[in-house]
């Protein structure tokens, strides 16, 4: 543990000449020389109150990706988030109960610009400042404020020690998802599938490689667990193994790293190089929440390579459909930047691989709770790739702030970006299925893609700490089943977000069951959308019908229904009101109440006649 420095520090330049690592890529600690590189963005060593939210330093002032419950449950974090010069002490490993216990020792840094200490510059001043400059020379600066809390292993949310279960997902401190060891034993027996093998065509293929688990955030930087963590893949793999689905019923695609030439079709050379340079760093950050370590470049290339090969196999007919169990996710990664936990855009790489394999048109449906700004940017002017996204937007106040209904594409790509932006959290199965039935499926049928790619983020699932929505595993099963009918069944599901281990494992398992032909009975689902969903869908239909005339009748019908409901509601309100001059309740026709009503109310509403006049009423 480092005590606060009492003197000025000599700044060391981290240049290419020192170890061959450029500062343009990111910031962090160099693996070859051990020097701290110049930070790329501020606040990286701080403890963010919006733990793991898809936000940068400026956006972190608003709740753009974290559940509003965070602040209520994280009182212990407030003091650390407000003190940008806090020094973070040692981190204890997982306790016997299975939770991550953290003991922080927080110190206020001594003002290095002045010789004397200013009021409010120490913890003593912070808690006992009375407006006067007291002599604190005898106060020991190493006195510490100890904050003890545990982080839920299921959803990563912080909880104070006195709470015996997670306030977000209700899991106990020792609750973990078991079964990955069983999966590891079985995976060795799985048949490998590639374009070169002589295996017969199979129904479903899975893309997975254990090296993607090595991509993780260093605890020495942020002792609180990052939501995008290796356990996400372990939990899904264990659930598939427990359900007897994988590896027994699916083929495994041999892993490979995507080539630079393939990445250049999606990303700029500078972006590719910046990700590649992270292999020389112990840890680094592209944004305040987008980390990398020495294994991240390899993991990102493996993820993109698996997605590309799955798309090629599906288009070629070797595989009917596939599930890419990959990380880091990709749909926020744009042409030139990594952000939102994403390094390379896996869905974009897969779409272009499908086109090289012979697909003329590609449909990408993104149901991650966050808008896939990177995917939309990459294909914004491309009419051969249709991008449809369902996400929380809230007038741009939810991360990343893009994806409004009026964003329809540019130039030749106008009408080939379709955004369904929810106006609130808590959106559930009925609203998503309603949007599918009225917007997604009609457009998908009209577009007639050769392959459908799903950017399958499960952070709209019930219990997710960032999405705060209410989609169930059954809801994800339904959406997959509805899309399975498009593109003649050629469907590729790519994992994006989702940070509640139990939610993503159960949801992903239901999705893979649909791929194997075990989907739900579509005729049994009757939707009842919320008023907010009706409003959002109506707005989308109004905008998109100029590009997709097939939506016109649906929009007209929906407007008529809303008009009828609005008219009935207005008439009901009129009946409830008792304006002056009205007939009054029927029982007022009897007794003294009727007389009182006529004496006090009715004369006010009757026109008064001027003396000598026969007609018009005076105001």
Residue, then its C-alpha position, 0 to 999 in steps of 0.5 A: x500500500x502506498x502512502x500519499x506523497x508529500x512532494x512533487x512527482x517526476x513525470x516519466x514519459x512512456x514513448x515508443x522509443x522506450x519499449x515500442x508501445x505507442x500512447x495512442x492506443x490506450x493507457x495502462x502499464x507496459x508489460x515489457x518495461x513496467x512504466x505507467x503509460x500516460x492515461x488516455x482518459x480521466x478517472x480510471x483509477x477511481x471507483x465509479x458509482x455506476x459500476x461497469x456501466x457503458x459510460x465515459x467520464x462525462x456520461x457517468x454523471x447520468x444513469x446511462x447504463x446502470x440500474x437506478x438501484x445502484x446509488x441506493x445500494x452503494x452508499x459505501x462507494x459515494x465517498x470514494x467516487x467523489x474523491x478523485x485522488x483516493x489511494x486504493x489499498x489492498x484487495x482481499x481474495x474471495x472469502x470462504x463464503x464465495x463472495x468477494x470481500x474488499x477492504x479499502x484504505x482511503x487516503x486524501x492526497x496532499x496538495x502538491x501545488x502548495x507547501x501548506x495544507x488547505x482546509x478540506x484537504x484531509x479526512x479530518x477536515x472533510x468530516x470535522x471542518x467548521x469553517x476555520x483553519x484548525x491546526x492539524x499538524x498533530x493529526x496522523x495522515x495515515x489514519x484510515x477509513x475502512x469500508x467493508x462490503x461484498x460484491x455479488x458473484x452473480x451480478x457484480x453489484x456491491x452490498x454492505x456487509x450487514x446485508x445477507x443477500x444481493x439487493x439486485x438479484x437476491x442471490x446469497x453471497x456464496x451463490x455461484x454457477x457450477x458445472x463448468x468443469x463438467x463442460x471442460x471434460x465433455x468438450x474434448x469429445x466434441x466433433x470439430x467442424x470446418x469447411x475442410x472436413x468430411x463430416x455430414x452437415x449438422x444442425x447447429x454449431x457452436x463457436x467457443x475457445x477457452x483463451x477468451x476467458x483470459x481477457x479480464x480486468x486487473x483487480x489491482x486497478x479496480x478491485x470491484x469486479x467488472x460486469x463483462x467478466x470471464x464467468x459469463x462464458x463459464x455460466x452459459x457453457x455450464x448451463x448448456x452442458x447441464x441441459x445436455x445440449x452442448x457438446x453432445x448435440x452440437x458441433x464445435x467450430x475450430x477456433x482461429x484468430x481473424x486476419x488483419x485483412x479481414x478486420x480492415x474491411x470493418x475497422x481502420x488501421x489505427x484501431x486494429x493497431x491500437x487493439x494489437x498493442x495491448x498484448x504488450x501491456x499488463x493492463x490498459x483502457x480505451x475508455x473508463x469502462x473498456x479494459x484490456x490486458x495482455x490477452x485481450x487482443x488474442x481474445x478479440x481476434x478469436x471471437x471475430x474469427x469464430x463469428x466469421x467462420x460460423x457465418x461462412x459455414x451457415x451460408x455454404x450450407x454446412x451448418x443450418x445455424x450457429x451460436x457464437x459463445x464469444x467475448x469480448x462483445x462487439x456491437x459498440x466497436x465502430x470503425x475507429x474506436x473501441x468502447x462499451x466493453x467492445x474491441x472488434x465488431x463481431x457481428x460486422x465481421x460475420x456479416x461481411x464474411x457471409x457476403x464473401x461466402x455468397x450471401x447477397x443480403x444480410x439481416x442483423x437484429x440487435x436485441x441487446x438493451x444498448x444500441x449497437x452504435x458501432x454496427x449501425x455506423x459501419x453499415x449506415x450507407x449499405x443497403x445490402x445489410x439491414x440493421x434492426x435494433x431494439x434498445x433502451x433509449x430514453x431520449x438519448x439519456x441511456x448509453x450510448x445515446x444513439x439509436x433514435x427512431x429517426x436514425x434511418x441510414x444515409x445515402x443508399x442506406x436510407x431505410x436500412x437502419x431501423x431503430x426501436x427505442x424504448x422510452x423507459x426501463x422495465x420493458x418485458x416480453x409482451x413489448x418485445x414480441x409486439x415490436x417483432x410482430x409489427x415491425x421486425x418481421x414484416x420488414x425482415x420478410x420484405x427484405x428477404x435476407x440470405x442469412x440473419x445474424x442476431x446480436x444477442x445481448x441478454x442485458x434486457x433480461x430480468x435481474x440484469x444490473x445494467x439493463x433493468x428490463x424484464x425479458x424472460x428466457x421464454x421471451x428470448x426463446x420466442x424472439x429466436x423462434x420468430x426469426x428462425x423462419x426468416x432467411x430459410x432458417x440460416x441463423x447465427x446468434x452472437x453473444x453480446x452483453x448480459x451480466x447476471x450469470x443466472x439470467x444469461x445462462x438460462x436465456x442462452x440455453x433457451x435460445x440454443x434449444x430453438x436452434x436445435x428445433x425445440x422452440x415454443x408453440x408460437x400460436x399460444x402467445x398473446x401479447x398485451x403491449x404497454x402504452x409506452x410500447x404502443x407509442x414507440x412502435x407507432x413512432x417507428x411505423x410512421x417513420x419507416x413506412x416511407x421506406x417499407x410500404x408493407x408497414x402502412x396498413x399496420x400503422x393505420x390500424x394502430x392509429x385507428x385503435x389508439x384513436x378509438x381508445x383516446x376517444x373513449x377515454x375522453x368521453x369517459x372523462x367528460x361523463x365524470x366532469x360536472x361543469x356548471x350548467x350540466x344536468x346534474x345527477x339524476x337524484x338531484x331532481x328530487x328534494x332540496x338538493x335539486x332546488x339548491x342546484x337550480x338556485x346556485x348553479x343553473x343561474x350562472x350558466x344561463x345567459x343574462x338579458x339586458x334590459x330592453x333587449x330581446x337577444x344577445x347575452x352579455x359576457 
